[in-house]
Amino acid sequence: MEAMDKRLIWIAITALLTYGVLMGKPWETSGQPLTGANKSELQKRQTKVKQEQVHQGNLVLVNLDNPVSESVTKDNIMLAERFKKTTIAMADQDLRISERTAEPLLEMMEAARKDGVGDFIINSGYRTLAEQEKLYVEQGTELAMPAGRSEHNLGLSVDIGSLSGKMNVTKEGRWLQENAWKYGFILRYPEGKTDVTGIQYEPWHFRYVGLPHSAVMQQQDMVLEEYLDYLKQTKSIKTTVDGKTYQIEYYEVQVQTEIPLPINRSYELSGNNRDGIIVTISMEGGATR
């Protein structure tokens, strides 16, 4: 009788576990319970990604060889609406920028003001293809890029000037070069990197790539081209920024590819606009993206 009772109990337990797997219970992943021994470990599941995702995200490279894709999501907003309670000057009240870039930009400007640096003016943000083409015709190849080949067609770049003078000599320019990375921005075309970027030094042009990428690029003195090549070569790196640890992974993507994505950590995806996807995993917290 005792043996029969144990057998019935075992059948009941097996049925419950099977139900949990089939119904996708939060405490189970691919049939393996997240027990105290392994729930803190990074768990992944093979997930399909599409080719179009290679051309979307904060890390996409845009230049003469890598144009903006039609699949890029346009989430641009009027910057004046977001900055209406500030004293930050704008060259044009119709200036637009990507919504995910606006808040970090505002935080950066406010931090500079608290440091006694505040004579900024936002000169340019997002441009339509028509606006970019007009600028290219008017200014030529020395000062502008063709339509679709400019970062301004993404909404992730902003031209920031100083009301006190040129950005390469004012305290506004110096402050941004030293601190922009803390808010996810990089000086996109720095001195000494023209042979890599193909663009002359532009002390006013800042690009949003997000943390932790801006921190790694600042520390390693890399421009975006170098950073993307570095990720492709190393495949995976781990870095800690402001006490938070991140794991950054690169995967090459064909027409449709399955890549391992976290199921118990938050993460962000970005393509490089060439051939791969970068997965940025926050090693703290739960499974919200």
VENJO-V468819 format. One record per pair of residues at least 4 apart in sequence whose C-alpha atoms are under 8 Angstrom apart, sorted by sequence separation. I is the first residue (numbers start at 1). J is the second residue. If there is no record, write none. Layout:
i->[I & I]
j->[J & J]
//
This chain:
i->[1 & 2 & 3 & 4 & 5 & 6 & 7 & 8 & 9 & 10 & 11 & 12 & 13 & 14 & 15 & 16 & 17 & 18 & 19 & 20 & 21 & 24 & 28 & 29 & 34 & 35 & 36 & 49 & 50 & 51 & 52 & 53 & 56 & 62 & 63 & 68 & 78 & 79 & 80 & 83 & 91 & 97 & 98 & 99 & 100 & 101 & 102 & 103 & 104 & 105 & 106 & 107 & 108 & 109 & 110 & 111 & 112 & 113 & 127 & 128 & 129 & 130 & 131 & 132 & 133 & 134 & 135 & 136 & 139 & 140 & 141 & 145 & 146 & 149 & 150 & 151 & 152 & 162 & 165 & 166 & 167 & 169 & 170 & 171 & 172 & 173 & 174 & 175 & 176 & 179 & 180 & 181 & 189 & 190 & 193 & 194 & 195 & 209 & 210 & 211 & 212 & 213 & 214 & 215 & 216 & 217 & 218 & 222 & 223 & 224 & 225 & 226 & 227 & 228 & 229 & 230 & 231 & 240 & 241 & 253 & 262 & 271 & 272 & 20 & 24 & 28 & 29 & 34 & 55 & 61 & 62 & 83 & 90 & 97 & 112 & 113 & 127 & 135 & 136 & 139 & 140 & 141 & 145 & 148 & 151 & 152 & 161 & 162 & 165 & 167 & 168 & 169 & 175 & 180 & 181 & 189 & 194 & 209 & 217 & 222 & 231 & 240 & 241 & 262 & 271 & 272 & 27 & 28 & 54 & 62 & 112 & 147 & 151 & 152 & 161 & 164 & 167 & 168 & 180 & 194 & 217 & 231 & 239 & 240 & 271 & 272 & 21 & 27 & 136 & 166 & 167 & 180 & 194 & 217 & 238 & 239 & 270 & 271 & 20 & 21 & 27 & 136 & 162 & 189 & 193 & 238 & 239 & 251 & 269 & 270 & 21 & 109 & 135 & 136 & 177 & 191 & 192 & 238 & 269 & 270 & 21 & 80 & 136 & 162 & 177 & 189 & 190 & 191 & 217 & 237 & 238 & 269 & 136 & 161 & 162 & 189 & 190 & 191 & 236 & 237 & 268 & 269 & 161 & 189 & 190 & 236 & 237 & 267 & 268 & 18 & 55 & 56 & 80 & 132 & 133 & 189 & 190 & 236 & 267 & 268 & 55 & 79 & 80 & 132 & 133 & 188 & 189 & 235 & 236 & 267 & 56 & 79 & 80 & 132 & 235 & 266 & 267 & 55 & 56 & 78 & 79 & 131 & 132 & 187 & 189 & 235 & 265 & 266 & 55 & 56 & 78 & 79 & 130 & 187 & 188 & 265 & 266 & 78 & 79 & 129 & 132 & 187 & 188 & 231 & 232 & 261 & 265 & 52 & 77 & 78 & 129 & 187 & 188 & 231 & 232 & 262 & 265 & 266 & 76 & 77 & 82 & 186 & 187 & 265 & 266 & 76 & 77 & 88 & 132 & 185 & 186 & 254 & 265 & 266 & 267 & 268 & 76 & 77 & 185 & 186 & 253 & 264 & 265 & 266 & 267 & 75 & 76 & 79 & 83 & 185 & 186 & 216 & 252 & 253 & 264 & 265 & 266 & 74 & 75 & 129 & 184 & 185 & 252 & 253 & 263 & 264 & 265 & 75 & 127 & 128 & 184 & 185 & 251 & 252 & 262 & 126 & 127 & 184 & 197 & 215 & 250 & 251 & 125 & 126 & 127 & 183 & 184 & 212 & 250 & 251 & 97 & 98 & 126 & 127 & 183 & 184 & 186 & 197 & 212 & 250 & 95 & 96 & 97 & 126 & 182 & 184 & 185 & 196 & 212 & 249 & 250 & 88 & 91 & 95 & 96 & 125 & 126 & 173 & 181 & 184 & 193 & 196 & 248 & 249 & 88 & 89 & 90 & 91 & 92 & 95 & 96 & 125 & 126 & 173 & 184 & 186 & 248 & 249 & 88 & 89 & 90 & 91 & 92 & 125 & 126 & 182 & 186 & 248 & 88 & 89 & 90 & 91 & 125 & 181 & 182 & 190 & 247 & 248 & 88 & 124 & 125 & 181 & 189 & 212 & 246 & 247 & 123 & 124 & 168 & 188 & 246 & 247 & 122 & 123 & 124 & 167 & 188 & 246 & 247 & 122 & 123 & 167 & 181 & 245 & 246 & 122 & 123 & 244 & 245 & 121 & 122 & 244 & 245 & 120 & 121 & 244 & 120 & 121 & 120 & 121 & 119 & 120 & 161 & 119 & 160 & 228 & 119 & 159 & 160 & 159 & 160 & 158 & 159 & 157 & 158 & 157 & 158 & 76 & 157 & 156 & 157 & 120 & 156 & 119 & 156 & 117 & 118 & 101 & 117 & 98 & 98 & 97 & 98 & 117 & 96 & 97 & 97 & 97 & 112 & 108 & 108 & 107 & 105 & 76 & 104 & 68 & 74 & 104 & 64 & 67 & 68 & 74 & 64 & 67 & 68 & 72 & 66 & 67 & 65 & 64 & 68 & 63 & 68 & 62 & 63 & 62 & 63 & 62 & 58 & 101 & 58 & 59 & 58 & 58 & 61 & 61 & 59 & 54 & 51 & 50 & 51 & 49 & 51 & 69 & 50 & 51 & 68 & 50 & 51 & 49 & 50 & 66 & 48 & 49 & 66 & 48 & 49 & 48 & 49 & 60 & 47 & 48 & 59 & 60 & 61 & 62 & 46 & 47 & 57 & 58 & 59 & 60 & 61 & 46 & 47 & 57 & 58 & 59 & 60 & 61 & 45 & 46 & 47 & 56 & 57 & 45 & 46 & 55 & 56 & 57 & 44 & 45 & 54 & 55 & 56 & 44 & 45 & 53 & 54 & 55 & 56 & 44 & 45 & 53 & 54 & 55 & 43 & 44 & 54 & 55 & 42 & 43 & 44 & 54 & 42 & 43 & 54 & 42 & 43 & 54 & 42 & 54 & 53 & 42]
j->[5 & 6 & 7 & 8 & 9 & 10 & 11 & 12 & 13 & 14 & 15 & 16 & 17 & 18 & 19 & 20 & 21 & 22 & 23 & 24 & 25 & 28 & 32 & 33 & 38 & 39 & 40 & 53 & 54 & 55 & 56 & 57 & 60 & 66 & 67 & 72 & 82 & 83 & 84 & 87 & 95 & 101 & 102 & 103 & 104 & 105 & 106 & 107 & 108 & 109 & 110 & 111 & 112 & 113 & 114 & 115 & 116 & 117 & 131 & 132 & 133 & 134 & 135 & 136 & 137 & 138 & 139 & 140 & 143 & 144 & 145 & 149 & 150 & 153 & 154 & 155 & 156 & 166 & 169 & 170 & 171 & 173 & 174 & 175 & 176 & 177 & 178 & 179 & 180 & 183 & 184 & 185 & 193 & 194 & 197 & 198 & 199 & 213 & 214 & 215 & 216 & 217 & 218 & 219 & 220 & 221 & 222 & 226 & 227 & 228 & 229 & 230 & 231 & 232 & 233 & 234 & 235 & 244 & 245 & 257 & 266 & 275 & 276 & 25 & 29 & 33 & 34 & 39 & 60 & 66 & 67 & 88 & 95 & 102 & 117 & 118 & 132 & 140 & 141 & 144 & 145 & 146 & 150 & 153 & 156 & 157 & 166 & 167 & 170 & 172 & 173 & 174 & 180 & 185 & 186 & 194 & 199 & 214 & 222 & 227 & 236 & 245 & 246 & 267 & 276 & 277 & 33 & 34 & 60 & 68 & 118 & 153 & 157 & 158 & 167 & 170 & 173 & 174 & 186 & 200 & 223 & 237 & 245 & 246 & 277 & 278 & 28 & 34 & 143 & 173 & 174 & 187 & 201 & 224 & 245 & 246 & 277 & 278 & 28 & 29 & 35 & 144 & 170 & 197 & 201 & 246 & 247 & 259 & 277 & 278 & 30 & 118 & 144 & 145 & 186 & 200 & 201 & 247 & 278 & 279 & 31 & 90 & 146 & 172 & 187 & 199 & 200 & 201 & 227 & 247 & 248 & 279 & 147 & 172 & 173 & 200 & 201 & 202 & 247 & 248 & 279 & 280 & 173 & 201 & 202 & 248 & 249 & 279 & 280 & 31 & 68 & 69 & 93 & 145 & 146 & 202 & 203 & 249 & 280 & 281 & 69 & 93 & 94 & 146 & 147 & 202 & 203 & 249 & 250 & 281 & 71 & 94 & 95 & 147 & 250 & 281 & 282 & 71 & 72 & 94 & 95 & 147 & 148 & 203 & 205 & 251 & 281 & 282 & 72 & 73 & 95 & 96 & 147 & 204 & 205 & 282 & 283 & 96 & 97 & 147 & 150 & 205 & 206 & 249 & 250 & 279 & 283 & 71 & 96 & 97 & 148 & 206 & 207 & 250 & 251 & 281 & 284 & 285 & 96 & 97 & 102 & 206 & 207 & 285 & 286 & 97 & 98 & 109 & 153 & 206 & 207 & 275 & 286 & 287 & 288 & 289 & 98 & 99 & 207 & 208 & 275 & 286 & 287 & 288 & 289 & 98 & 99 & 102 & 106 & 208 & 209 & 239 & 275 & 276 & 287 & 288 & 289 & 98 & 99 & 153 & 208 & 209 & 276 & 277 & 287 & 288 & 289 & 100 & 152 & 153 & 209 & 210 & 276 & 277 & 287 & 152 & 153 & 210 & 223 & 241 & 276 & 277 & 152 & 153 & 154 & 210 & 211 & 239 & 277 & 278 & 125 & 126 & 154 & 155 & 211 & 212 & 214 & 225 & 240 & 278 & 124 & 125 & 126 & 155 & 211 & 213 & 214 & 225 & 241 & 278 & 279 & 118 & 121 & 125 & 126 & 155 & 156 & 203 & 211 & 214 & 223 & 226 & 278 & 279 & 119 & 120 & 121 & 122 & 123 & 126 & 127 & 156 & 157 & 204 & 215 & 217 & 279 & 280 & 120 & 121 & 122 & 123 & 124 & 157 & 158 & 214 & 218 & 280 & 121 & 122 & 123 & 124 & 158 & 214 & 215 & 223 & 280 & 281 & 122 & 158 & 159 & 215 & 223 & 246 & 280 & 281 & 158 & 159 & 203 & 223 & 281 & 282 & 158 & 159 & 160 & 203 & 224 & 282 & 283 & 159 & 160 & 204 & 218 & 282 & 283 & 160 & 161 & 282 & 283 & 160 & 161 & 283 & 284 & 160 & 161 & 284 & 161 & 162 & 162 & 163 & 162 & 163 & 204 & 163 & 204 & 272 & 164 & 204 & 205 & 205 & 206 & 205 & 206 & 205 & 206 & 206 & 207 & 126 & 207 & 207 & 208 & 172 & 208 & 172 & 209 & 171 & 172 & 156 & 172 & 154 & 155 & 155 & 156 & 175 & 155 & 156 & 157 & 158 & 175 & 180 & 183 & 183 & 183 & 155 & 183 & 148 & 154 & 184 & 145 & 148 & 149 & 155 & 146 & 149 & 150 & 154 & 149 & 150 & 149 & 149 & 153 & 149 & 154 & 149 & 150 & 150 & 151 & 151 & 156 & 208 & 208 & 209 & 209 & 210 & 224 & 225 & 224 & 253 & 253 & 253 & 254 & 253 & 255 & 273 & 255 & 256 & 273 & 256 & 257 & 256 & 257 & 273 & 256 & 257 & 274 & 257 & 258 & 258 & 259 & 270 & 258 & 259 & 270 & 271 & 272 & 273 & 258 & 259 & 269 & 270 & 271 & 272 & 273 & 259 & 260 & 270 & 271 & 272 & 273 & 274 & 259 & 260 & 261 & 270 & 271 & 260 & 261 & 270 & 271 & 272 & 260 & 261 & 270 & 271 & 272 & 261 & 262 & 270 & 271 & 272 & 273 & 262 & 263 & 271 & 272 & 273 & 262 & 263 & 273 & 274 & 262 & 263 & 264 & 274 & 263 & 264 & 275 & 264 & 265 & 276 & 265 & 277 & 277 & 283]
//
